[in-house]
Amino acid sequence: MTMIISETLELSKQAMKVVDSRYLLCILLSQRIHQLEKGAPPAIDVDPDEYSDPKMFLKLALMEIIEGNMEEQATIESA
């Protein structure tokens, strides 16, 4: 459990370097998690079995932001 929390905190710090605003980060994460809950495919290459559990959507969304794939996903969703 402690490993999951520390890993999520580290991912959050890395995502803050990309987004620059904790409020925008919160909005992006919330929107992306809702998209994943509705069945949107991951925007990065991951093991589908590892990230099929909704509890892992936060980590997946953070990784997508860090890798810079959120803009691509937002374009796909808005089209």
N, C-alpha and C positions, 0 to 999 in steps of 0.2 A: 504494500500500500504506500509506504513512504517513497519507494522508488517511482511509483506512478506520479505522485505529487511533485517530487523534485524534478522529474522529467518534464512535466507539464509546465512548471514554473520556468524552467530553462527555455522551453519552446516559446513561452509567453514573452520572455525577455528578447529573444531573437526576433519575434514578430513585431515587437515595439520598435526595433531598429528599422523595420520595413515600412511600418504604417505611420509612425511619429505621433500618433494621438491615441491615447488609451480609450477615448470615447468612440472614435472611428473603429478601432480594433474590436471593441465590444459589439458594435453594430454589425461589422463584417462577420464576426464569428457567429452571432445570433442568426443572421440571414443564411449563412452557409450551413449551419447545423440543421436549420429547418429544411433546406434544400436536400441535404443528405437523408434526413428522416423521411422525406417524400419519395426517396428512391433515386436521387441524382447520382450519377457515377462520379467516383473520385477524379479530380483533375490532375492527379499525379499517379505515378506507377507505384502501387502498393499491393500487398497480398490481400485479395478480396475476403478471404476467411478471417484475417486478423482484424479487419475494419468493418465487418458486417454487424457488429454489436453496437447499438446506439451509444453506449457508454464511451466508445472510442472516437465518436464523431468530433469531439473537441480537439483531440490530438491531431486527427486528420485535417481538420480545418486550419489549425495552426501551422501544420506542415505545408499546406497548400499556400498559405499567405507567405511563409518564409521563402518558398521556392518561386514565388511570383506568379502563380497560376490563377489567382483570384480574378484578375481582369478578364482573362480568357473565359472563365466560367460565367462571369457576370454578363459578358457579351452573348454567350450562348443562351443563357436564361432569359435575357430581355428580348431576344430575336423572335 
